[in-house]
């Protein structure tokens, strides 16, 4: 049983201090036995500090005031402590769009995601003695295996002694891991030891990669409706889907009028809505793709049901302090190691564009 203060801030403090007391030493031994004993996960460093994914992380929440006068409508911050997994879901765009982030896997073995067919599970009505049909679900989806990843943040010895600054370092580490997860979900490249991203799995020529022209083209309202239709034919309501766009693609969509001369745009300038679905920019989507003779100037977009994304995290967060890498500047580098993989329960619920002209 783990007895010590299971917070990410305390783990960072312990990693910097490097001298666990008897209770902390027992807890580290228990986590080592549970998650990292052979033949389980490889540990990054024997000097690292292990924390379970139920550890608390400070999260800043925004509250809208209802006051009158000059203070009306101002946004105020309120700090709360959430388990690491919940904080990760809140910090990750994929998590906020309904993707599943599963934590606490102990076995190092691979996980095969269930696949429910293109239209998902269905309800069947039967007469009194009729036999139900076999379900279309089968374990033939993506196979996920632990992939080691690391996020790093830097601080100073002075700041690490202050609880507020330490909480900020904890939040930065969670944010870095969340943003890294988002990037590989959208555009991970297996050749770079990353999970297979949505853009990567649908190359040019694939039926789910819509073409905008030989050398690329504008993402028009007609093409956006075509993407909606493709998913609607599989029983997917566009209102449950979202667009994730490269920065330049979103800018272009926000200044492309639906009707020439009218101030109504493909992506609404205030809400970001594209037809019936919200849109979000993300740095993980490239703006330097090529097609034909275009040169590296094309943007990208993903439209789909992000509840089909599944992120699995094995083991614990492994926190390692490196006081020597930036010793001449007095900085401390804190590394957070995790083992994770991402997959899609139903890849057919996504449409991608990889040749968007953004000029």
C-alpha positions as CSV (number, residue, x, y, z in Angstrom):
1,X,0.0,0.0,0.0
2,X,1.3,3.5,-1.0
3,X,1.3,5.7,2.1
4,X,3.1,9.0,1.2
5,X,1.8,12.2,-0.3
6,X,1.0,11.1,-3.8
7,X,1.3,14.3,-5.7
8,X,3.4,15.2,-8.7
9,X,4.8,18.2,-6.8
10,X,6.0,15.9,-4.0
11,X,7.6,13.5,-6.4
12,X,9.5,16.3,-8.0
13,X,10.6,17.6,-4.6
14,X,11.7,14.0,-3.7
15,X,13.6,13.7,-7.0
16,X,15.5,16.9,-6.3
17,X,16.2,16.0,-2.6
18,X,17.2,12.5,-3.4
19,X,16.9,11.2,0.1
20,X,13.7,9.4,0.7
21,X,12.6,8.6,4.3
22,X,11.6,5.1,5.4
23,X,7.9,5.4,4.3
24,X,8.8,6.9,0.9
25,X,11.4,4.2,0.4
26,X,8.8,1.5,1.1
27,X,6.3,3.1,-1.3
28,X,8.9,3.3,-4.1
29,X,9.7,-0.4,-3.5
30,X,6.0,-1.3,-3.8
31,X,5.6,0.7,-7.1
32,X,8.8,-0.9,-8.4
33,X,7.4,-4.3,-7.7
34,X,4.0,-3.6,-9.1
35,X,5.0,-2.0,-12.4
36,X,8.7,-2.5,-13.1
37,X,9.7,-6.0,-11.9
38,X,10.8,-8.3,-14.8
39,X,9.3,-9.0,-17.3
40,X,7.4,-5.7,-17.0
41,X,8.3,-2.2,-18.0
42,X,11.9,-1.1,-18.3
43,X,12.8,1.7,-15.9
44,X,14.6,4.8,-17.2
45,X,16.9,5.2,-14.1
46,X,17.1,3.5,-10.7
47,X,17.4,7.0,-9.1
48,X,14.1,8.2,-10.5
49,X,11.0,8.7,-8.4
50,X,7.8,6.6,-9.3
51,X,4.4,8.0,-8.8
52,X,1.1,6.3,-9.6
53,X,-1.3,7.9,-12.1
54,X,-3.7,8.6,-9.3
55,X,-1.3,11.2,-7.9
56,X,-2.7,14.7,-7.5
57,X,-1.8,17.5,-9.8
58,X,-2.8,21.2,-9.4
59,X,-5.1,22.5,-12.1
60,X,-6.1,26.1,-12.7
61,X,-9.8,26.4,-13.5
62,X,-11.4,29.5,-15.0
63,X,-14.6,30.9,-13.5
64,X,-16.7,33.6,-15.2
65,X,-17.9,36.2,-12.7
66,X,-21.4,37.5,-12.7
67,X,-20.7,40.8,-11.0
68,X,-22.0,44.2,-12.2
69,X,-20.2,47.3,-13.3
70,X,-16.5,47.4,-14.4
71,X,-15.9,43.9,-12.9
72,X,-18.7,42.1,-14.8
73,X,-17.7,39.2,-16.9
74,X,-14.1,39.1,-15.7
75,X,-12.4,35.7,-15.6
76,X,-11.1,34.6,-12.2
77,X,-8.8,31.6,-11.6
78,X,-9.4,28.8,-9.0
79,X,-6.9,26.0,-8.3
80,X,-8.1,22.4,-7.7
81,X,-6.2,19.2,-7.3
82,X,-7.0,16.4,-9.8
83,X,-5.6,12.9,-10.3
84,X,-2.9,12.9,-12.9
85,X,-5.1,11.0,-15.4
86,X,-7.9,13.5,-15.0
87,X,-5.5,16.5,-15.3
88,X,-4.1,14.9,-18.5
89,X,-7.6,14.6,-20.0
90,X,-8.3,18.2,-19.2
91,X,-5.0,19.5,-20.6
92,X,-5.2,17.4,-23.8
93,X,-7.3,18.5,-26.8
94,X,-8.0,14.9,-27.6
95,X,-9.3,14.4,-24.1
96,X,-11.5,17.4,-24.3
97,X,-12.9,16.2,-27.6
98,X,-14.0,12.9,-26.0
99,X,-11.0,10.7,-26.6
100,X,-10.4,7.9,-24.0
101,X,-7.3,8.1,-21.9
102,X,-6.8,4.8,-19.9
103,X,-4.3,4.7,-17.1
104,X,-2.9,2.1,-14.7
105,X,-2.1,-0.9,-16.9
106,X,0.3,-3.1,-15.0
107,X,1.1,-5.7,-17.7
108,X,3.7,-4.8,-20.3
109,X,1.8,-6.9,-22.9
110,X,0.1,-5.4,-26.0
111,X,-3.6,-4.4,-26.0
112,X,-5.9,-5.0,-29.0
113,X,-8.7,-2.5,-29.3
114,X,-12.2,-3.9,-30.1
115,X,-13.7,-2.9,-33.4
116,X,-17.5,-2.5,-33.7
117,X,-17.8,-2.3,-37.5
118,X,-18.4,0.9,-39.5
119,X,-21.8,1.7,-38.0
120,X,-21.0,0.6,-34.4
121,X,-23.1,-1.7,-32.2
122,X,-26.8,-2.0,-33.0
123,X,-30.1,-2.8,-31.1
124,X,-31.9,-5.8,-32.4
125,X,-35.6,-6.6,-31.8
126,X,-36.6,-10.3,-31.5
127,X,-39.7,-12.4,-31.3
128,X,-40.3,-14.5,-28.2
129,X,-38.1,-17.5,-29.2
130,X,-35.8,-15.9,-31.8
131,X,-32.1,-16.1,-31.3
132,X,-30.0,-12.9,-31.3
133,X,-27.5,-12.4,-34.1
134,X,-23.8,-12.5,-33.4
135,X,-22.4,-9.1,-32.5
136,X,-20.3,-7.4,-35.1
137,X,-17.6,-6.6,-32.4
138,X,-14.3,-8.4,-32.7
139,X,-10.8,-7.9,-31.5
140,X,-9.3,-6.9,-34.8
141,X,-8.6,-3.2,-34.3
142,X,-5.4,-1.4,-33.5
143,X,-2.8,-3.3,-31.4
144,X,-1.2,-1.0,-28.8
145,X,2.2,-1.6,-27.2
146,X,4.1,0.5,-24.6
147,X,6.3,3.2,-26.2
148,X,8.6,5.2,-24.0
149,X,8.2,8.9,-24.1
150,X,9.7,11.8,-22.0
151,X,8.7,15.4,-21.3
152,X,11.2,17.8,-19.7
153,X,10.8,21.1,-17.9
154,X,13.4,23.4,-16.3
155,X,13.4,25.3,-13.0
156,X,15.8,26.6,-10.4
157,X,16.8,25.4,-7.0
158,X,15.3,28.4,-5.4
159,X,11.9,28.0,-7.1
160,X,11.8,24.3,-6.4
161,X,11.6,25.2,-2.6
162,X,8.4,27.2,-3.1
163,X,5.2,25.3,-3.2
164,X,3.4,27.5,-5.7
165,X,6.4,27.4,-8.1
166,X,6.6,23.6,-7.6
167,X,2.9,23.3,-8.5
168,X,3.6,25.4,-11.7
169,X,6.4,22.9,-12.6
170,X,4.0,20.0,-12.1
171,X,1.4,21.7,-14.3
172,X,4.0,22.4,-17.0
173,X,5.0,18.7,-17.0
174,X,1.4,17.5,-17.4
175,X,0.8,20.1,-20.2
176,X,4.0,18.9,-22.0
177,X,2.8,15.3,-21.8
178,X,-0.7,16.2,-22.9
179,X,0.5,18.2,-25.9
180,X,2.8,15.4,-26.9
181,X,0.0,13.0,-26.9
182,X,-2.2,15.3,-29.0
183,X,0.6,15.7,-31.6
184,X,1.1,11.9,-32.1
185,X,-2.7,11.3,-32.2
186,X,-3.0,13.8,-35.0
187,X,0.3,13.2,-36.9
188,X,2.5,10.6,-35.2
189,X,5.1,8.9,-37.5
190,X,5.9,5.2,-36.7
191,X,9.3,5.6,-38.4
192,X,10.2,8.1,-35.7
193,X,9.3,5.6,-32.9
194,X,5.9,7.4,-32.5
195,X,2.4,5.9,-32.5
196,X,0.6,5.9,-35.9
197,X,-1.2,9.3,-36.2
198,X,-4.5,10.0,-38.0
199,X,-2.8,11.9,-40.9
200,X,-0.2,9.3,-41.3
201,X,-2.5,6.3,-41.6
202,X,-4.5,7.9,-44.4
203,X,-1.9,8.6,-47.2
204,X,-2.8,10.6,-50.4
205,X,-4.9,8.3,-52.6
206,X,-6.7,6.7,-49.6
207,X,-10.5,7.0,-49.8
208,X,-10.5,8.8,-46.5
209,X,-8.0,11.4,-47.7
210,X,-10.0,13.8,-49.8
211,X,-8.1,15.5,-52.6
212,X,-8.3,19.2,-53.3
213,X,-6.4,19.1,-56.6
214,X,-3.3,17.9,-58.4
215,X,-1.2,20.5,-56.7
216,X,-3.6,21.1,-53.7
217,X,-6.5,23.5,-53.5
218,X,-8.8,25.5,-51.2
219,X,-10.8,23.7,-48.6
220,X,-14.2,24.9,-49.8
221,X,-17.6,24.6,-48.1
222,X,-18.6,21.9,-50.7
223,X,-15.6,19.8,-49.6
224,X,-16.5,20.3,-45.9
225,X,-20.0,19.1,-46.7
226,X,-18.5,16.1,-48.6
227,X,-16.6,15.1,-45.5
228,X,-19.8,15.4,-43.4
229,X,-21.7,13.2,-45.9
230,X,-19.0,10.5,-45.8
231,X,-19.4,10.2,-42.0
232,X,-23.2,10.7,-42.1
233,X,-23.5,7.7,-44.4
234,X,-22.0,5.6,-41.5
235,X,-24.6,6.9,-39.1
236,X,-22.4,9.6,-37.5
237,X,-24.0,12.9,-36.6
238,X,-21.7,15.9,-37.6
239,X,-22.7,17.6,-34.4
240,X,-20.7,14.9,-32.5
241,X,-17.6,15.5,-34.6
242,X,-15.0,18.2,-34.7
243,X,-12.4,19.7,-37.0
244,X,-8.7,19.9,-36.0
245,X,-6.8,22.2,-38.3
246,X,-3.3,23.4,-38.9
247,X,-2.8,27.1,-37.9
248,X,-2.7,28.4,-41.5
249,X,-5.6,26.2,-42.6
250,X,-7.8,27.7,-39.8
251,X,-6.7,31.2,-40.7
252,X,-7.6,30.6,-44.3
253,X,-11.0,29.1,-43.4
254,X,-11.7,32.1,-41.2
255,X,-11.2,34.6,-44.1
256,X,-12.9,32.5,-46.8
257,X,-16.5,33.8,-47.4
258,X,-19.3,31.3,-48.0
259,X,-20.8,33.8,-50.4
260,X,-18.5,36.4,-52.2
261,X,-18.8,39.8,-50.6
262,X,-20.7,38.6,-47.5
263,X,-19.2,38.5,-44.0
264,X,-20.1,34.9,-43.4
265,X,-17.0,32.6,-43.4
266,X,-16.3,28.9,-43.8
267,X,-15.0,28.9,-40.2
268,X,-17.1,31.4,-38.2
269,X,-14.9,34.2,-37.0
270,X,-16.3,34.2,-33.5
271,X,-17.2,30.6,-32.7
272,X,-14.9,28.7,-35.1
273,X,-17.8,26.5,-36.2
274,X,-17.6,24.9,-39.6
275,X,-21.1,24.1,-40.7
276,X,-22.4,22.2,-37.6
277,X,-19.1,21.2,-36.1
278,X,-16.5,23.1,-33.9
279,X,-13.0,23.6,-35.1
280,X,-9.7,23.8,-33.2
281,X,-6.2,24.8,-34.3
282,X,-3.2,22.5,-33.2
283,X,0.5,22.9,-33.8
284,X,0.7,19.1,-34.3
285,X,-0.9,19.5,-37.8
286,X,1.7,20.5,-40.5
287,X,1.6,23.5,-42.8
288,X,4.5,22.4,-44.9
289,X,3.1,19.5,-46.9
290,X,3.8,19.0,-50.6
291,X,1.7,17.7,-53.5
292,X,2.6,17.8,-57.2
293,X,4.5,21.0,-57.9
294,X,3.1,22.9,-54.9
295,X,6.3,23.0,-52.8
296,X,6.2,22.6,-49.0
297,X,3.3,25.1,-48.5
298,X,0.2,23.0,-48.0
299,X,-1.8,22.8,-44.8
300,X,-3.8,19.9,-43.3
301,X,-7.1,19.2,-41.5
302,X,-8.8,16.3,-39.7
303,X,-12.6,15.9,-39.4
304,X,-14.0,13.1,-37.3
305,X,-15.4,11.5,-34.2
306,X,-12.6,11.9,-31.7
307,X,-14.4,9.6,-29.2
308,X,-12.8,6.8,-31.2
309,X,-9.3,7.8,-30.1
310,X,-7.9,5.6,-27.3
311,X,-4.7,6.4,-25.3
312,X,-3.3,3.8,-23.0
313,X,-0.7,4.6,-20.4
314,X,1.2,1.8,-18.7
315,X,2.8,1.9,-15.3
316,X,3.6,5.1,-13.5
317,X,5.0,8.5,-14.2
318,X,8.8,8.2,-13.6
319,X,10.3,11.5,-12.5
320,X,14.0,12.1,-12.8
321,X,16.0,15.1,-11.7
322,X,19.1,16.1,-13.6
323,X,21.0,18.8,-11.7
324,X,24.1,18.8,-13.9
325,X,22.9,19.3,-17.5
326,X,22.5,23.1,-17.0
327,X,24.8,23.5,-14.0
328,X,26.6,26.6,-15.4
329,X,23.3,28.5,-15.5
330,X,22.0,27.2,-12.2
331,X,19.0,25.4,-13.7
332,X,17.5,22.0,-12.8
333,X,16.0,19.8,-15.5
334,X,13.1,17.6,-14.5
335,X,12.1,14.7,-16.8
336,X,8.8,12.8,-16.7
337,X,8.9,9.4,-18.4
338,X,5.8,7.6,-19.4
339,X,5.0,4.4,-21.5
340,X,2.0,4.9,-23.8
341,X,0.5,4.2,-27.1
342,X,-2.5,5.5,-29.1
343,X,-4.9,3.9,-31.5
344,X,-8.4,4.2,-33.1
345,X,-11.3,2.0,-32.2
346,X,-12.8,2.8,-35.6
347,X,-10.5,4.5,-38.2
348,X,-13.5,4.8,-40.6
349,X,-14.9,7.7,-38.6
350,X,-12.3,10.1,-39.8
351,X,-11.6,12.1,-43.0
352,X,-8.4,14.0,-43.6
353,X,-7.1,16.7,-46.0
354,X,-3.4,17.0,-46.7
355,X,-3.2,19.5,-49.6
356,X,-4.9,22.7,-48.4
357,X,-3.7,25.8,-50.1
358,X,-3.5,28.4,-47.3
359,X,-2.0,31.5,-49.2
